[in-house]
Amino acid sequence: MNAEQKKHLADSFRIVGMAYFGYYGYDALTAHPIEYVALIMAGLEFLGFEYLAVAILGD
């Protein structure tokens, strides 16, 4: 895989992570009462996607 393909793949992982957190995190924040477990899980998923993106770029 060349450098441009790695950058594209890393950006794709970042976008998926942000979309996941945006959808599930917003849903958890707007629930009454706030669903803290879902919010934390969405945050961890976001961090996981970010880790994958950084790992791909560091390879």
Biopython code that builds the backbone (N, CA, C, O; Angstrom):
import numpy as np
from Bio.PDB.StructureBuilder import StructureBuilder

atoms = [
    (1, "MET", "N", (0.844, -1.166, 0.000)),
    (1, "MET", "CA", (0.000, 0.000, 0.000)),
    (1, "MET", "C", (0.899, 1.242, 0.000)),
    (1, "MET", "O", (1.819, 1.344, 0.812)),
    (2, "ASN", "N", (0.633, 2.174, -0.903)),
    (2, "ASN", "CA", (1.470, 3.369, -0.946)),
    (2, "ASN", "C", (0.967, 4.426, 0.051)),
    (2, "ASN", "O", (-0.056, 4.240, 0.710)),
    (3, "ALA", "N", (1.705, 5.528, 0.143)),
    (3, "ALA", "CA", (1.408, 6.553, 1.149)),
    (3, "ALA", "C", (0.042, 7.198, 0.933)),
    (3, "ALA", "O", (-0.665, 7.473, 1.902)),
    (4, "GLU", "N", (-0.342, 7.444, -0.314)),
    (4, "GLU", "CA", (-1.639, 8.068, -0.592)),
    (4, "GLU", "C", (-2.790, 7.143, -0.207)),
    (4, "GLU", "O", (-3.810, 7.603, 0.307)),
    (5, "GLN", "N", (-2.636, 5.865, -0.448)),
    (5, "GLN", "CA", (-3.673, 4.905, -0.066)),
    (5, "GLN", "C", (-3.796, 4.824, 1.451)),
    (5, "GLN", "O", (-4.903, 4.711, 1.978)),
    (6, "LYS", "N", (-2.677, 4.881, 2.151)),
    (6, "LYS", "CA", (-2.715, 4.868, 3.613)),
    (6, "LYS", "C", (-3.413, 6.110, 4.156)),
    (6, "LYS", "O", (-4.202, 6.021, 5.097)),
    (7, "LYS", "N", (-3.120, 7.278, 3.560)),
    (7, "LYS", "CA", (-3.771, 8.513, 3.999)),
    (7, "LYS", "C", (-5.278, 8.443, 3.770)),
    (7, "LYS", "O", (-6.062, 8.856, 4.626)),
    (8, "HIS", "N", (-5.676, 7.923, 2.620)),
    (8, "HIS", "CA", (-7.101, 7.814, 2.319)),
    (8, "HIS", "C", (-7.793, 6.856, 3.288)),
    (8, "HIS", "O", (-8.877, 7.157, 3.788)),
    (9, "LEU", "N", (-7.186, 5.726, 3.551)),
    (9, "LEU", "CA", (-7.756, 4.750, 4.475)),
    (9, "LEU", "C", (-7.846, 5.321, 5.887)),
    (9, "LEU", "O", (-8.848, 5.124, 6.576)),
    (10, "ALA", "N", (-6.808, 6.024, 6.317)),
    (10, "ALA", "CA", (-6.825, 6.642, 7.645)),
    (10, "ALA", "C", (-7.922, 7.698, 7.737)),
    (10, "ALA", "O", (-8.629, 7.768, 8.742)),
    (11, "ASP", "N", (-8.069, 8.516, 6.701)),
    (11, "ASP", "CA", (-9.138, 9.518, 6.689)),
    (11, "ASP", "C", (-10.511, 8.860, 6.723)),
    (11, "ASP", "O", (-11.432, 9.361, 7.369)),
    (12, "SER", "N", (-10.643, 7.749, 6.032)),
    (12, "SER", "CA", (-11.925, 7.025, 6.032)),
    (12, "SER", "C", (-12.246, 6.518, 7.431)),
    (12, "SER", "O", (-13.390, 6.619, 7.875)),
    (13, "PHE", "N", (-11.259, 5.978, 8.128)),
    (13, "PHE", "CA", (-11.486, 5.523, 9.494)),
    (13, "PHE", "C", (-11.867, 6.687, 10.397)),
    (13, "PHE", "O", (-12.734, 6.544, 11.260)),
    (14, "ARG", "N", (-11.234, 7.825, 10.210)),
    (14, "ARG", "CA", (-11.564, 8.996, 11.029)),
    (14, "ARG", "C", (-13.001, 9.450, 10.778)),
    (14, "ARG", "O", (-13.717, 9.788, 11.720)),
    (15, "ILE", "N", (-13.420, 9.461, 9.522)),
    (15, "ILE", "CA", (-14.782, 9.879, 9.191)),
    (15, "ILE", "C", (-15.799, 8.915, 9.780)),
    (15, "ILE", "O", (-16.819, 9.343, 10.320)),
    (16, "VAL", "N", (-15.532, 7.628, 9.681)),
    (16, "VAL", "CA", (-16.443, 6.633, 10.260)),
    (16, "VAL", "C", (-16.519, 6.807, 11.772)),
    (16, "VAL", "O", (-17.604, 6.732, 12.349)),
    (17, "GLY", "N", (-15.387, 7.038, 12.412)),
    (17, "GLY", "CA", (-15.373, 7.246, 13.861)),
    (17, "GLY", "C", (-16.164, 8.477, 14.273)),
    (17, "GLY", "O", (-16.919, 8.434, 15.245)),
    (18, "MET", "N", (-15.998, 9.564, 13.549)),
    (18, "MET", "CA", (-16.740, 10.782, 13.868)),
    (18, "MET", "C", (-18.237, 10.598, 13.630)),
    (18, "MET", "O", (-19.055, 11.069, 14.422)),
    (19, "ALA", "N", (-18.598, 9.916, 12.545)),
    (19, "ALA", "CA", (-20.012, 9.674, 12.261)),
    (19, "ALA", "C", (-20.629, 8.788, 13.333)),
    (19, "ALA", "O", (-21.744, 9.045, 13.786)),
    (20, "TYR", "N", (-19.914, 7.749, 13.740)),
    (20, "TYR", "CA", (-20.404, 6.852, 14.780)),
    (20, "TYR", "C", (-20.629, 7.616, 16.083)),
    (20, "TYR", "O", (-21.678, 7.499, 16.717)),
    (21, "PHE", "N", (-19.630, 8.395, 16.467)),
    (21, "PHE", "CA", (-19.758, 9.158, 17.704)),
    (21, "PHE", "C", (-20.843, 10.220, 17.577)),
    (21, "PHE", "O", (-21.593, 10.460, 18.524)),
    (22, "GLY", "N", (-20.928, 10.850, 16.420)),
    (22, "GLY", "CA", (-21.953, 11.867, 16.220)),
    (22, "GLY", "C", (-23.352, 11.299, 16.339)),
    (22, "GLY", "O", (-24.219, 11.909, 16.965)),
    (23, "TYR", "N", (-23.581, 10.147, 15.751)),
    (23, "TYR", "CA", (-24.922, 9.554, 15.795)),
    (23, "TYR", "C", (-25.257, 9.016, 17.180)),
    (23, "TYR", "O", (-26.255, 9.412, 17.783)),
    (24, "TYR", "N", (-24.419, 8.115, 17.679)),
    (24, "TYR", "CA", (-24.723, 7.469, 18.956)),
    (24, "TYR", "C", (-24.462, 8.391, 20.151)),
    (24, "TYR", "O", (-25.181, 8.333, 21.148)),
    (25, "GLY", "N", (-23.447, 9.230, 20.051)),
    (25, "GLY", "CA", (-23.173, 10.164, 21.139)),
    (25, "GLY", "C", (-24.271, 11.199, 21.290)),
    (25, "GLY", "O", (-24.689, 11.512, 22.404)),
    (26, "TYR", "N", (-24.741, 11.732, 20.163)),
    (26, "TYR", "CA", (-25.838, 12.711, 20.218)),
    (26, "TYR", "C", (-27.111, 12.065, 20.743)),
    (26, "TYR", "O", (-27.836, 12.655, 21.545)),
    (27, "ASP", "N", (-27.372, 10.853, 20.283)),
    (27, "ASP", "CA", (-28.558, 10.128, 20.750)),
    (27, "ASP", "C", (-28.491, 9.906, 22.259)),
    (27, "ASP", "O", (-29.498, 10.047, 22.954)),
    (28, "ALA", "N", (-27.324, 9.565, 22.758)),
    (28, "ALA", "CA", (-27.167, 9.339, 24.201)),
    (28, "ALA", "C", (-27.302, 10.642, 24.989)),
    (28, "ALA", "O", (-27.846, 10.647, 26.094)),
    (29, "LEU", "N", (-26.812, 11.741, 24.426)),
    (29, "LEU", "CA", (-26.907, 13.025, 25.134)),
    (29, "LEU", "C", (-28.318, 13.591, 25.151)),
    (29, "LEU", "O", (-28.690, 14.285, 26.098)),
    (30, "THR", "N", (-29.106, 13.310, 24.129)),
    (30, "THR", "CA", (-30.453, 13.867, 24.072)),
    (30, "THR", "C", (-31.477, 12.981, 24.763)),
    (30, "THR", "O", (-32.637, 13.376, 24.885)),
    (31, "ALA", "N", (-31.085, 11.797, 25.218)),
    (31, "ALA", "CA", (-32.005, 10.922, 25.936)),
    (31, "ALA", "C", (-32.279, 11.506, 27.320)),
    (31, "ALA", "O", (-31.440, 12.199, 27.894)),
    (32, "HIS", "N", (-33.455, 11.216, 27.838)),
    (32, "HIS", "CA", (-33.815, 11.688, 29.181)),
    (32, "HIS", "C", (-34.099, 10.487, 30.050)),
    (32, "HIS", "O", (-35.121, 9.837, 29.828)),
    (33, "PRO", "N", (-33.292, 10.147, 31.003)),
    (33, "PRO", "CA", (-32.026, 10.775, 31.397)),
    (33, "PRO", "C", (-30.909, 10.428, 30.416)),
    (33, "PRO", "O", (-31.044, 9.531, 29.584)),
    (34, "ILE", "N", (-29.819, 11.149, 30.535)),
    (34, "ILE", "CA", (-28.673, 10.942, 29.643)),
    (34, "ILE", "C", (-28.160, 9.520, 29.803)),
    (34, "ILE", "O", (-27.981, 9.038, 30.921)),
    (35, "GLU", "N", (-27.925, 8.854, 28.681)),
    (35, "GLU", "CA", (-27.434, 7.478, 28.697)),
    (35, "GLU", "C", (-25.901, 7.497, 28.711)),
    (35, "GLU", "O", (-25.252, 7.486, 27.665)),
    (36, "TYR", "N", (-25.351, 7.525, 29.908)),
    (36, "TYR", "CA", (-23.905, 7.657, 30.062)),
    (36, "TYR", "C", (-23.145, 6.452, 29.528)),
    (36, "TYR", "O", (-22.054, 6.603, 28.978)),
    (37, "VAL", "N", (-23.704, 5.263, 29.684)),
    (37, "VAL", "CA", (-23.017, 4.059, 29.196)),
    (37, "VAL", "C", (-22.889, 4.116, 27.674)),
    (37, "VAL", "O", (-21.819, 3.843, 27.130)),
    (38, "ALA", "N", (-23.974, 4.471, 26.988)),
    (38, "ALA", "CA", (-23.937, 4.578, 25.527)),
    (38, "ALA", "C", (-22.987, 5.687, 25.092)),
    (38, "ALA", "O", (-22.292, 5.541, 24.086)),
    (39, "LEU", "N", (-22.945, 6.782, 25.824)),
    (39, "LEU", "CA", (-22.046, 7.880, 25.508)),
    (39, "LEU", "C", (-20.586, 7.454, 25.658)),
    (39, "LEU", "O", (-19.754, 7.767, 24.805)),
    (40, "ILE", "N", (-20.282, 6.751, 26.726)),
    (40, "ILE", "CA", (-18.915, 6.270, 26.939)),
    (40, "ILE", "C", (-18.530, 5.252, 25.877)),
    (40, "ILE", "O", (-17.408, 5.280, 25.370)),
    (41, "MET", "N", (-19.450, 4.351, 25.533)),
    (41, "MET", "CA", (-19.164, 3.349, 24.499)),
    (41, "MET", "C", (-18.924, 4.018, 23.149)),
    (41, "MET", "O", (-18.033, 3.604, 22.407)),
    (42, "ALA", "N", (-19.707, 5.045, 22.819)),
    (42, "ALA", "CA", (-19.510, 5.764, 21.562)),
    (42, "ALA", "C", (-18.150, 6.463, 21.567)),
    (42, "ALA", "O", (-17.462, 6.491, 20.546)),
    (43, "GLY", "N", (-17.766, 7.021, 22.698)),
    (43, "GLY", "CA", (-16.457, 7.660, 22.816)),
    (43, "GLY", "C", (-15.321, 6.667, 22.644)),
    (43, "GLY", "O", (-14.316, 6.967, 21.999)),
    (44, "LEU", "N", (-15.483, 5.482, 23.223)),
    (44, "LEU", "CA", (-14.453, 4.455, 23.079)),
    (44, "LEU", "C", (-14.355, 3.955, 21.638)),
    (44, "LEU", "O", (-13.260, 3.690, 21.142)),
    (45, "GLU", "N", (-15.489, 3.830, 20.978)),
    (45, "GLU", "CA", (-15.465, 3.441, 19.563)),
    (45, "GLU", "C", (-14.757, 4.503, 18.732)),
    (45, "GLU", "O", (-13.967, 4.177, 17.847)),
    (46, "PHE", "N", (-15.037, 5.769, 19.013)),
    (46, "PHE", "CA", (-14.362, 6.859, 18.311)),
    (46, "PHE", "C", (-12.851, 6.778, 18.523)),
    (46, "PHE", "O", (-12.079, 6.916, 17.574)),
    (47, "LEU", "N", (-12.439, 6.557, 19.754)),
    (47, "LEU", "CA", (-11.009, 6.440, 20.038)),
    (47, "LEU", "C", (-10.399, 5.232, 19.341)),
    (47, "LEU", "O", (-9.248, 5.285, 18.908)),
    (48, "GLY", "N", (-11.148, 4.155, 19.229)),
    (48, "GLY", "CA", (-10.676, 2.974, 18.521)),
    (48, "GLY", "C", (-10.443, 3.252, 17.040)),
    (48, "GLY", "O", (-9.433, 2.831, 16.476)),
    (49, "PHE", "N", (-11.372, 3.955, 16.416)),
    (49, "PHE", "CA", (-11.196, 4.309, 15.004)),
    (49, "PHE", "C", (-10.022, 5.270, 14.820)),
    (49, "PHE", "O", (-9.275, 5.164, 13.848)),
    (50, "GLU", "N", (-9.862, 6.202, 15.753)),
    (50, "GLU", "CA", (-8.722, 7.114, 15.682)),
    (50, "GLU", "C", (-7.405, 6.356, 15.834)),
    (50, "GLU", "O", (-6.428, 6.653, 15.148)),
    (51, "TYR", "N", (-7.387, 5.380, 16.734)),
    (51, "TYR", "CA", (-6.192, 4.562, 16.920)),
    (51, "TYR", "C", (-5.850, 3.810, 15.639)),
    (51, "TYR", "O", (-4.686, 3.746, 15.245)),
    (52, "LEU", "N", (-6.863, 3.243, 14.992)),
    (52, "LEU", "CA", (-6.623, 2.551, 13.721)),
    (52, "LEU", "C", (-6.051, 3.503, 12.677)),
    (52, "LEU", "O", (-5.138, 3.141, 11.934)),
    (53, "ALA", "N", (-6.583, 4.710, 12.620)),
    (53, "ALA", "CA", (-6.091, 5.682, 11.647)),
    (53, "ALA", "C", (-4.629, 6.030, 11.908)),
    (53, "ALA", "O", (-3.824, 6.092, 10.978)),
    (54, "VAL", "N", (-4.292, 6.254, 13.164)),
    (54, "VAL", "CA", (-2.910, 6.582, 13.507)),
    (54, "VAL", "C", (-1.984, 5.387, 13.254)),
    (54, "VAL", "O", (-0.856, 5.560, 12.794)),
    (55, "ALA", "N", (-2.459, 4.191, 13.552)),
    (55, "ALA", "CA", (-1.658, 2.997, 13.334)),
    (55, "ALA", "C", (-1.378, 2.779, 11.842)),
    (55, "ALA", "O", (-0.283, 2.365, 11.463)),
    (56, "ILE", "N", (-2.365, 3.059, 11.017)),
    (56, "ILE", "CA", (-2.161, 2.914, 9.571)),
    (56, "ILE", "C", (-1.144, 3.922, 9.069)),
    (56, "ILE", "O", (-0.286, 3.593, 8.250)),
    (57, "LEU", "N", (-1.241, 5.150, 9.559)),
    (57, "LEU", "CA", (-0.301, 6.188, 9.114)),
    (57, "LEU", "C", (1.102, 5.939, 9.648)),
    (57, "LEU", "O", (2.083, 6.299, 8.997)),
    (58, "GLY", "N", (1.210, 5.335, 10.808)),
    (58, "GLY", "CA", (2.526, 5.078, 11.405)),
    (58, "GLY", "C", (3.228, 3.875, 10.820)),
    (58, "GLY", "O", (4.410, 3.651, 11.083)),
    (59, "ASP", "N", (2.515, 3.107, 10.036)),
    (59, "ASP", "CA", (3.073, 1.882, 9.452)),
    (59, "ASP", "C", (4.064, 2.186, 8.362)),
    (59, "ASP", "O", (4.627, 1.268, 7.766)),
]
sb = StructureBuilder()
sb.init_structure("model")
sb.init_model(0)
sb.init_chain("A")
sb.init_seg("    ")
for serial, (resi, resn, name, xyz) in enumerate(atoms, 1):
    if name == "N":
        sb.init_residue(resn, " ", resi, " ")
    sb.init_atom(name, np.array(xyz, "f"), 0.0, 1.0, " ", f" {name:<3s}", serial, name[0])
structure = sb.get_structure()
